[in-house]
Structures are given as C-alpha cells and as structure tokens.
Amino acid sequence: MAEYSGNPFFSCRNCKNPVALREDLLSKKFVAKSGAAYMFSHAMNVIVGQKEDKTLMTGVFSVAGIHCSNCGQELGWKYIRAYDPQQKFKEGRFIIERAKIVKVYY
C-alpha cells in the first residue's frame, strides 16, 4: 500500500488505502451504480480487471472494473476504448464512485 502525504487525496472508504490524488481529479459530473462519481486522470493502488464492452449513458465503451489493491472493494472502472470519436477523451481515465472513497487532508 503506497503512502502519500502532502496535497489532499482520496482513499478507499473501506480500508483507507490511497487510490487517487486531488490534483488528478478531472470532473465531478459522472454517475455510477451508487450515484455520484468522479473522473480521474490517474489512479493508484488499484487492480484493473478484464476489459469488456458496455453501453453506458454516453455510448459504447470498452471498460475494465477497478478494485482496491488492499481490500478488493469495487471502486469503479477504467475507460479502455471509446467507440465514439467525441468520447475519445475518456480513454485511459478512471471513474471512481464517490460512495466508495473518502477525501483525506494532510
């Protein structure tokens, strides 16, 4: 489990494992299974699962589920491929459900 101190970051709500830095937060305007979700440019201490094609609210994408590397909690997904050219900006980005993380200040 990576340790991080300095700027605010987000941790797994279940085990407090750091999973994303505040500076990597791109948007708070996403929706996932549990409600509000955030888009990050990078994530850490996560396990990326098998990719699969899914139809989401904005189109069809190849996505892979992401889980906390410490406790296995499902956190959200990573966009692998966007089939719509207007959605290509999402490729390589991470969506993490707000209900699954807590913001930590140091």
PyMOL commands that set and color helices and strands:
alter all, ss='L'
color gray80, all
select helices_A, chain A and resi 22-24+85-90+98-100
alter helices_A, ss='H'
color red, helices_A
select strands_A, chain A and resi 9-12+18-21+25-32+35-40+46-56+59-68+74-82+94-97+101-104
alter strands_A, ss='S'
color yellow, strands_A
deselect
rebuild
show_as cartoon
